[in-house]
Amino acid sequence: MSDWIDELFDDSEAHNYANPYHNARKYAARLVERSTLDFEEKEDLVGRLLDYDVEMTSDEIQDIIVAMQLNKMDPMQQYAPSKREIAAFIKKVCDL
């Protein structure tokens, strides 16, 4: 079979959706990518989040999510911000 078909049926820990923290870790990793951290810090944190051999409690994951929500980039610093993000940024800057 092709490699992409084998990946679909891969039963590794990265595809184990029975793990209750699986989606939270992926969400935290997406937030880290859009944060103001340095490249090396982002790379280390994303690597730790997506390495499912590393045990993380829900409190640790929640702390990372909150920290990354507080440290997210402004839409004007992002590559392709959405219209909603731009509108929210303008409202925030203009104090509307």
N, C-alpha and C positions, 0 to 999 in steps of 0.2 A: 504494500500500500504506500501511498504518498505520505510524506512526513506530516503534512498539515492534517491529514485524516487521523494519523496516530496521535497527534496533539489533542484532537477533539475528544478522544477517548482515554486520555491520560488520567490516571487516578492518583496523581501525586498530591501532596499536601497543598500545593498552590491552587488546585482545582477542587479542594474538599470544601464544598459549601455547607456541609453539616457542622463545620466549626462555627460557633456563634460569632466569633470576632473576625471572620474572614472579610466581610464587607467593610467593617469599621477600619481594618488595617489598610485596605485598598483606598478607602476614602481619605484616610490620613495621609497616605502616600501621594494622592492627587493634590491635597492641600500643601504638602511640603514642596511640591514642584512649583507652586504658584506663590511661594513665600519669598521673603527678602533675605533668606539665609545665603551664605556663600555656597559656591558650587560644591566644594568638598563636604560641607556640612549637610547639604541636601542629599548628596550621593550616599553618605554614611547612614543618614536617617532613613532614607528610602530603602536602602539595602537591609537595614535592620527590620523595618516594617514588613517587607516582602519576603524575608527569610522566615519561613514558617517553622523552622527548627528552633528558633529563638522564642522562648516562652514569654508572653506579655500578658499582663492582667488587663482587665477592662479599664481600671483606673489609669494605668500608664498610657493606654491608647487614647483615653478621653483627655488626659493632660496634653498629649501631643496635638490632638485636634483643636483644643482651645487655644494653645500657644500659636498654632499655625493660622487660626482664624484671626488672631490679634496681629499677626505679622504678615498678612497677605499684602501683595503688591497693589499699588493703585492701578486702576485700569489704564492710565496713560503710560505706565511702565510695561504693560503686557504687550505681547506680540499682536494679538488680535482680540481685543475686548469686545464683548457683546454690546448691543445697543442698551440693554438694561443696565449693564455695569457702567457704561458711560453716563447714562442719565442719572444713576444714583450718585456717581462721582460729582457731577455738575451740581446736583442738589446739595450735596455735602459742602462743596466749595463755596457755593453762593449762599449757603445757610438758608435754604428754602424749607 
